[in-house]
Amino acid sequence: MSSEVDATMSMEVEQLVVDDKMKEDDPATPVSAQDDDGQGDVEMKSVGEDIVDRNETAPEDVNDTVDTSSTVSDDSSDPVLEDDDDDDEEEENSTDKPKEDPEILLIKASACKEEGNKFFTEEKDFEKASRAYRKGVNAIKNLNKANTGDEQVKTLLLTLQTNLSMMQFKLEKYSQSQAVASKALEIDPHHVKALYRRAAARRKLGDPDGALADLKLALSKEPNNAACRKDFALLKKEIDAAKKKQKTSMQKAFSKGGLYDDKEEEKKKQDELAKQKKKEEEEALKKRKQEWEDECVKRMAKGEEAITFDDWEKDRKEKLEKERKDAERKRKEEEKRLKEERRKAREAAKRDNDDDDDELESFTEKELAEMRGYKKTKDGRITSYFTREQSHQIDIAPKPICTTPQPITPSSSAGETNGESETGGRGKSSVWNHAGTWEEKDTTEWCRDQLKKRLKETKVEAAGGHMGLVTEVKDMTGDASVAIVSGKKRYIFDFHCKLKFKLKEADTDDVLASGTLRLPDICSTHHEELEVEFEGWKKKPSSDNEAMANDTRQMLESEVRESVKLWVADFNSHY
């Protein structure tokens, strides 16, 4: 019996050797490989056919589409990307582990989103925020394989990926920002925020046509989106200017004289600028020497020894440096004060928004579990959820008539009673809107006046006894309102304006330069990232004051952003 078994086994071994030899000789023969679980054969493609890249069959990842050839070298060592590689390895090595509950994965992803929001809004740490958002994406990406996930998964995944794209943009990793936004568009090709993020990244990567196409598609879905409209107009203007410049260059190249005339014109301009700069330097030196001579006369009149020009120049520079440091110290103190005011305003707004949740927070978990379908009244009684408590304002039950005559006072007039009912207290909806579904109040007039007031108060002190201030607010358009949605207050505004400013000598009040700033989008959705555009100098500063003027202008732009934030705090506290 054993000899028959041995003979059978030897024949099978010989057959396997022959089969292997035939497979090696014939490259077109499919190769069979046992899968990881040992449950069957996975047929691979032959040598003559195209081999599918592993990345095409692997689970979708945020970084799968990143173009490494166009990414700067610094991005290759990005610790965030290294974390993703570790996550992928863990997923490959843990195929035998039981899958987690989708609800648990959704909770984890939501927690990562909140963590990323905290890092972004409170700490301004874009790196940590990027890590948190990416961790959330990795947690639920497998729930949406081939875009087959439910709406809850898709919505959360879109939010995480658009936020991650914004963080990559702020870290100046534009290729990755574009790739992540493209991943979001694979889920929803018409997602406006993802289109906007990809357009911004493409613009930075030098692809204005691609960015314009994304913005055009976004506007076809939301024609009134202010951010998309603004960027679309600016980008179209840039493209038209580039085409016009290219056309002009081509015309000059093929016209009479061509490139030689361009070089001559450029050399002529440079010579004129050099002469003008030299003249301004000579005038400035002459002015300083005149001031030195006046100082020597004052010293001699007091019986003091005259000072040399070099020593006087040294003292002047030391004085300017001291004034610059004092101005910097004052600026930091002012920033600290404004930061504290904003913090207090945020805390006040948060307290107002949390008023409606105080009643639920007063119950224990046990009480909340026992009260499903029941509620606790103001006097402490527990009754059916549908029991209606009538307030004093809406209690229309008949009342006993008072027979004692009462004087009629102006405060009991219908107008004031109605006005009191309509306001319903700060943060509360009107009596007629007792359910608190939706109510909106126009606040445009007050907001416009208060915003103008805040902007006109904007001024900064720079080194060397210079100062910058806003002198006029013009061309202000837009509207504002306060809406109560589901019992929560929302502040909505969208304004546009221009600011005229001047740079002056603090002591003499002499105007050194003047110009115009433009605020194209003071919007409630992104007022924390207010864009301030410099339209140009009306009175150009001299060459000696040019560096100072640019520094002071940038300080003034930062102060304008702070003024807008203070106005937002005023808006929140007033309504």
C-alpha positions in Angstrom: 0.0 0.0 0.0 2.8 2.4 1.0 4.6 1.7 -2.3 1.6 2.7 -4.3 1.3 6.0 -2.4 5.0 6.7 -3.0 4.6 6.0 -6.7 1.6 8.3 -6.9 3.4 11.2 -5.1 6.5 10.8 -7.3 4.3 11.1 -10.5 2.6 14.2 -9.2 6.0 15.8 -8.4 7.2 15.0 -11.9 4.1 16.5 -13.4 4.6 19.8 -11.4 8.2 20.1 -12.6 7.0 19.6 -16.2 4.3 22.3 -15.8 6.7 24.8 -14.2 9.2 24.2 -17.1 6.4 24.8 -19.7 5.4 28.0 -17.9 9.0 29.3 -18.0 9.4 28.5 -21.7 6.0 30.1 -22.7 5.7 33.8 -21.5 2.1 34.0 -22.7 1.0 31.4 -20.2 -0.9 33.0 -17.2 0.9 32.7 -13.9 -1.2 31.6 -10.9 -0.4 32.9 -7.5 -2.1 32.0 -4.3 -3.7 35.0 -2.5 -2.7 36.1 1.0 -5.4 34.0 2.7 -4.7 30.9 0.7 -8.3 30.7 -0.5 -7.8 30.5 -4.2 -5.7 31.6 -7.2 -5.5 35.2 -8.4 -4.8 35.3 -12.2 -2.2 37.9 -13.2 -1.9 39.4 -16.7 0.6 38.0 -19.1 3.9 39.6 -19.9 2.7 40.9 -23.2 -0.3 42.7 -21.7 -0.3 46.0 -19.8 0.3 45.6 -16.1 -2.0 47.6 -13.9 -0.3 50.0 -11.5 -0.9 49.0 -7.9 -2.0 52.6 -7.0 -5.0 52.2 -9.4 -6.4 49.3 -7.4 -5.4 50.5 -3.9 -7.9 52.3 -1.8 -8.3 56.0 -2.7 -6.1 58.3 -0.7 -5.8 62.0 -0.5 -2.2 61.9 -1.8 -2.6 59.3 -4.5 -2.9 62.0 -7.2 -0.1 64.2 -6.0 2.2 65.0 -9.0 5.7 64.4 -7.4 7.4 65.7 -10.5 5.9 69.2 -10.0 6.2 69.3 -6.2 9.1 71.3 -4.8 11.9 69.5 -3.1 10.9 70.6 0.4 7.6 68.8 0.1 9.4 65.4 -0.3 10.4 65.6 3.3 7.0 66.7 4.5 6.3 64.9 7.8 2.6 64.9 7.0 3.2 62.9 3.9 5.4 60.5 5.8 2.6 59.9 8.3 0.3 59.0 5.3 2.8 56.4 4.1 2.8 54.8 7.5 -1.0 54.7 7.5 -1.0 52.9 4.1 1.5 50.4 5.4 -0.6 49.8 8.5 -3.6 49.2 6.3 -1.8 46.7 4.1 -0.4 44.8 7.1 -3.8 44.7 8.9 -5.9 43.1 6.2 -6.6 40.2 8.5 -7.9 42.4 11.3 -11.7 42.7 11.7 -13.2 45.9 10.1 -14.2 48.7 12.5 -17.8 49.8 12.8 -18.6 52.5 10.2 -20.3 54.6 12.9 -17.2 54.5 15.0 -15.1 55.5 12.0 -17.5 58.5 11.4 -17.2 59.5 15.0 -13.4 59.4 14.8 -13.4 61.4 11.5 -15.7 64.0 13.1 -13.4 64.3 16.1 -10.4 64.8 13.8 -12.3 67.5 12.0 -13.1 69.4 15.2 -9.4 69.0 16.3 -8.2 70.4 13.0 -10.7 73.3 13.3 -9.3 74.0 16.8 -5.7 74.0 15.6 -6.6 76.4 12.7 -8.9 78.9 14.5 -7.3 79.0 17.9 -3.6 78.2 17.5 -3.2 79.1 13.8 -1.0 75.9 13.5 -1.6 74.9 9.9 0.7 71.9 10.2 -1.2 70.3 13.1 -4.5 71.2 11.5 -3.3 69.5 8.2 -2.4 66.3 10.2 -5.8 66.2 11.9 -7.8 66.7 8.7 -5.7 64.0 6.9 -6.2 61.6 9.7 -9.9 62.1 9.4 -9.8 61.4 5.7 -7.8 58.2 6.2 -10.4 57.1 8.8 -13.4 57.0 6.4 -11.9 56.9 2.9 -12.6 53.1 2.7 -16.3 53.8 3.4 -16.5 55.5 0.0 -14.8 53.1 -2.3 -15.6 53.9 -5.9 -17.7 56.7 -4.6 -20.4 54.3 -3.2 -20.6 55.7 0.3 -23.8 57.2 1.8 -24.4 60.9 1.9 -23.2 61.3 5.5 -19.8 59.8 4.6 -19.5 61.9 1.4 -20.4 65.1 3.2 -17.9 64.6 5.9 -15.2 63.5 3.5 -15.8 66.6 1.3 -15.5 68.8 4.4 -12.2 67.2 5.5 -10.7 67.3 2.0 -11.5 70.9 1.3 -10.2 71.9 4.7 -7.0 69.9 4.1 -6.6 71.6 0.7 -6.8 75.0 2.4 -4.2 74.0 5.0 -1.8 72.8 2.2 -2.4 76.1 0.4 -1.5 78.1 3.6 1.7 76.0 4.0 2.5 77.0 0.3 2.3 73.4 -0.8 0.2 74.2 -3.9 0.7 71.0 -5.8 -0.7 69.0 -2.8 -3.5 71.5 -2.3 -4.6 71.0 -6.0 -4.4 67.2 -5.7 -6.5 67.1 -2.5 -9.1 69.4 -4.0 -9.2 67.1 -7.1 -9.9 64.2 -4.8 -12.8 66.0 -3.4 -14.1 66.7 -6.9 -14.0 63.0 -7.6 -16.8 62.7 -5.0 -18.8 65.7 -6.2 -17.6 67.2 -9.5 -19.6 70.4 -8.9 -18.6 71.1 -5.2 -18.1 74.9 -5.2 -15.6 75.0 -2.3 -13.5 72.3 -3.8 -13.5 74.1 -7.2 -12.5 77.3 -5.5 -9.6 75.6 -3.6 -8.3 74.0 -6.7 -8.5 77.2 -8.7 -6.5 79.0 -6.0 -3.8 76.3 -6.1 -3.7 76.3 -10.0 -3.3 80.0 -10.0 -0.2 79.7 -7.8 1.1 76.9 -9.9 1.0 79.1 -13.0 -2.1 77.5 -14.6 -4.5 80.5 -15.0 -6.6 78.8 -17.7 -7.3 75.8 -15.5 -8.1 78.1 -12.5 -10.4 80.1 -14.7 -12.2 77.0 -15.9 -12.7 75.9 -12.2 -14.1 79.3 -11.2 -16.4 79.4 -14.2 -17.9 76.0 -13.3 -18.3 77.1 -9.6 -20.1 80.2 -10.7 -22.4 78.2 -12.9 -23.6 76.5 -9.7 -23.5 79.5 -7.4 -23.6 82.7 -9.4 -23.8 84.9 -6.3 -20.7 83.5 -4.6 -18.7 86.6 -3.8 -15.3 85.0 -3.4 -15.6 83.1 -6.8 -16.8 86.3 -8.6 -13.9 88.3 -7.2 -11.2 85.8 -8.1 -12.8 85.2 -11.5 -12.7 88.9 -12.3 -9.1 89.3 -11.1 -7.9 86.2 -12.9 -9.6 87.2 -16.2 -8.0 90.6 -15.9 -4.6 89.1 -15.4 -5.0 86.8 -18.4 -6.1 89.6 -20.6 -3.2 91.8 -19.4 -0.7 88.9 -20.1 -2.2 88.4 -23.6 -2.0 92.1 -24.3 1.6 92.3 -23.1 2.5 89.3 -25.2 0.8 90.9 -28.3 2.6 94.2 -27.7 6.0 92.4 -27.4 5.4 90.5 -30.6 4.5 93.7 -32.4 7.6 95.4 -31.2 9.8 92.4 -32.1 8.6 92.5 -35.7 8.3 96.3 -36.1 11.1 98.5 -37.3 13.9 98.8 -34.8 12.6 95.8 -32.9 14.6 94.6 -29.8 17.3 97.3 -30.3 14.7 100.1 -29.7 13.5 98.3 -26.6 17.0 98.1 -25.1 17.6 101.7 -25.9 14.4 102.7 -24.2 15.1 100.6 -21.1 18.6 102.1 -20.9 17.2 105.6 -21.2 14.8 104.9 -18.4 17.5 103.5 -16.1 19.7 106.5 -16.7 16.8 108.9 -15.8 16.0 107.0 -12.7 19.7 107.0 -11.6 19.9 110.8 -12.2 16.7 111.3 -10.2 17.9 109.2 -7.4 21.3 111.0 -7.2 19.5 114.3 -7.2 17.2 113.3 -4.4 20.2 112.0 -2.4 22.1 115.3 -2.9 19.0 117.3 -1.8 18.6 115.1 1.3 22.3 115.5 2.2 22.0 119.2 1.7 19.0 119.3 4.0 20.8 117.3 6.7 23.9 119.6 6.5 21.6 122.6 6.9 20.1 121.0 10.0 23.6 120.3 11.3 24.6 123.9 10.9 21.5 125.1 12.7 22.4 122.7 15.6 26.0 124.0 15.7 24.6 127.6 15.9 22.3 126.6 18.8 25.2 125.0 20.7 27.5 128.0 20.2 24.8 130.3 21.4 24.6 128.3 24.6 28.4 128.4 25.0 28.7 124.7 24.1 31.3 123.3 21.7 30.2 122.7 18.0 29.8 119.1 16.9 31.2 117.6 13.7 28.9 116.5 11.0 29.8 112.8 11.4 29.0 112.9 15.1 25.8 114.7 14.5 24.8 112.1 11.8 25.6 109.3 14.3 23.4 110.9 17.0 20.6 111.4 14.5 20.7 107.7 13.5 20.7 106.6 17.1 17.7 108.9 17.8 15.8 107.4 14.8 16.6 103.9 16.0 15.3 104.7 19.5 12.1 106.2 18.1 11.6 103.1 15.9 12.0 100.8 18.9 9.5 102.9 20.9 7.0 102.9 18.1 7.4 99.1 17.8 6.9 98.7 21.5 3.7 100.8 21.4 2.5 98.9 18.4 2.9 95.6 20.2 1.2 96.9 23.3 -1.7 98.1 21.1 -1.9 94.7 19.4 -2.0 93.1 22.8 -4.8 95.4 23.9 -6.8 94.7 20.7 -6.3 91.0 21.1 -7.6 91.1 24.6 -10.7 93.1 23.4 -11.3 90.5 20.7 -11.0 87.7 23.2 -13.5 89.3 25.5 -15.9 89.9 22.6 -15.6 86.3 21.5 -16.3 85.1 25.0 -19.4 87.3 25.3 -20.7 86.1 21.9 -20.1 82.5 23.0 -22.0 83.0 26.3 -25.0 84.4 24.3 -24.9 81.4 21.9 -24.8 79.0 24.8 -27.8 80.4 26.7 -30.2 78.0 25.0 -28.1 75.0 26.1 -27.9 75.9 29.8 -31.2 74.3 30.6 -30.2 70.9 29.2 -26.8 71.1 30.8 -28.5 71.3 34.2 -29.8 67.7 33.9 -27.8 64.7 34.7 -27.4 61.9 32.2 -29.8 59.7 34.2 -32.5 62.4 34.1 -32.0 62.9 30.4 -32.4 59.2 29.8 -35.6 59.0 31.8 -37.1 62.1 30.2 -37.3 60.8 26.7 -40.7 62.0 25.6 -41.0 64.2 28.7 -39.8 67.6 29.7 -39.3 69.6 32.9 -41.3 72.8 33.4 -40.1 76.0 34.9 -41.5 75.1 38.3 -39.7 71.7 38.3 -42.6 69.5 37.3 -42.0 66.7 34.7 -44.8 66.4 32.2 -45.5 65.3 28.6 -43.3 66.8 26.0 -46.4 68.1 24.2 -47.7 70.0 27.2 -47.8 73.7 26.2 -46.7 76.4 28.7 -48.1 79.8 27.8 -45.9 82.7 28.5 -47.2 86.1 29.8 -47.0 87.6 26.3 -49.1 84.9 24.5 -51.5 84.0 27.3 -54.8 85.0 25.6 -57.1 83.4 28.2 -59.9 85.8 29.5 -58.8 87.8 32.6 -61.0 89.3 35.3 -61.8 92.9 34.5 -60.4 95.4 36.9 -63.1 97.8 38.1 -60.7 100.3 39.5 -60.0 103.1 37.0 -56.3 103.1 36.0 -54.5 106.0 34.4 -53.3 105.6 30.8 -49.5 106.1 30.5 -47.5 106.5 27.3 -45.6 103.3 28.0 -48.7 101.2 27.5 -49.1 102.3 23.9 -49.5 99.7 21.2 -46.4 100.8 19.4 -44.0 100.2 22.3 -45.7 97.0 23.3 -45.3 95.7 19.8 -41.7 96.9 19.6 -40.9 95.1 22.8 -42.5 91.9 21.6 -40.7 92.0 18.3 -37.2 92.2 19.8 -38.0 89.5 22.2 -34.7 90.1 24.0 -31.2 89.7 22.8 -30.6 86.4 21.1 -34.3 85.4 21.1 -36.8 85.2 18.2 -40.0 87.1 18.0 -43.3 86.0 19.7 -44.8 85.3 16.3 -41.8 83.1 15.5 -42.0 81.1 18.7 -40.6 78.0 17.0 -37.4 79.9 16.1 -37.2 78.5 12.6 -36.0 81.6 10.7 -36.1 85.3 11.3 -34.0 88.0 9.8 -33.5 91.7 10.6 -31.9 94.2 8.4 -29.0 96.0 10.1 -27.3 97.6 7.1 -27.6 101.2 8.2 -26.1 100.7 11.7 -23.4 98.4 10.4 -22.4 100.8 7.6 -22.1 103.8 10.0 -20.2 101.8 12.6 -17.8 100.3 10.0 -17.0 103.7 8.6 -16.3 105.0 12.1 -13.9 102.1 12.9 -12.1 102.5 9.6 -11.7 106.3 10.0 -10.1 105.7 13.5 -7.4 103.5 12.0 -3.8 104.9 12.4 -0.3 103.6 13.1 2.9 105.1 14.4 6.1 104.1 12.6 9.8 104.6 13.3 11.4 108.0 12.8 8.4 110.0 13.9 6.2 109.0 11.0 2.6 108.0 11.1 -0.1 106.6 8.8 -3.8 107.2 9.0 -7.0 106.6 7.1 -8.5 110.0 6.0 -11.6 109.0 4.1 -13.9 106.0 3.5 -15.5 106.1 0.1 -17.6 103.9 -2.3 -19.0 101.7 0.5 -21.6 99.3 -0.8 -23.2 96.1 0.7 -25.7 95.0 3.3 -25.9 93.3 6.7 -28.5 91.5 8.7 -29.0 89.4 11.8 -30.8 86.0 11.4 -32.1 83.6 14.0 -32.0 80.1 12.6 -33.3 77.2 14.8 -32.9 79.4 17.9 -29.3 80.4 17.1 -28.2 83.8 16.0 -26.2 84.4 12.8 -24.5 87.6 11.8 -24.5 88.1 8.0 -22.7 90.9 6.2 -21.0 91.7 2.9 -19.4 95.1 2.3 -17.0 96.7 -0.2 -15.2 100.0 0.1 -12.1 102.1 -0.6 -9.9 103.9 1.9 -7.8 107.0 1.3 -4.7 107.3 3.5 -1.8 109.6 4.2 1.7 109.2 5.6 2.8 112.2 7.7 5.6 113.5 9.8 4.3 113.3 13.3 6.0 116.6 14.5 5.4 118.8 11.4 2.3 117.2 10.0 3.9 117.3 6.6 2.4 114.8 4.1 5.1 112.5 2.8 2.9 110.3 0.7 -0.7 109.4 0.1 -2.6 106.6 -1.7 -5.6 104.3 -1.8 -6.5 100.9 -0.3 -9.3 98.8 -1.5 -11.3 96.3 0.6 -13.0 94.1 -2.0 -14.7 91.6 0.2 -15.6 92.3 3.9 -17.7 89.2 4.2 -19.0 87.3 7.2 -17.7 83.9 5.9 -14.0 84.9 5.9 -13.6 88.3 7.6 -10.6 86.8 9.6 -8.7 86.6 6.3 -9.6 90.1 5.1 -8.0 91.0 1.8 -6.5 94.6 1.6 -5.4 95.7 -1.9 -3.0 98.6 -2.5 -4.2 100.5 -5.6 -1.2 102.8 -5.8 0.3 106.1 -4.7 -1.5 109.4 -5.3 1.5 111.2 -4.0 4.6 109.1 -4.4 7.2 109.1 -1.6 10.8 110.3 -2.2 13.5 107.7 -2.7 14.8 108.4 0.9 11.4 107.8 2.3 10.3 104.9 0.0 11.3 102.1 2.3 9.7 103.8 5.3 6.5 104.5 3.3 6.2 100.9 2.3 6.7 99.6 5.8 4.2 102.1 7.2 1.7 101.2 4.5 1.9 97.5 5.4 1.5 98.4 9.1 -1.6 100.4 8.2 -3.0 97.5 6.2 -2.6 95.2 9.2 -4.3 97.8 11.4 -7.2 98.0 8.9 -7.8 94.3 9.4 -7.8 94.7 13.1 -10.3 97.6 12.8 -12.7 95.3 10.8 -12.4 92.6 13.5 -13.3 95.2 16.2 -16.3 96.2 14.1 -17.4 92.6 13.9 -17.1 92.5 17.7 -19.2 95.7 17.9 -21.8 94.1 15.6 -22.0 90.9 17.8 -22.3 92.9 21.0 -24.9 95.4 19.7 -27.4 92.9 18.4 
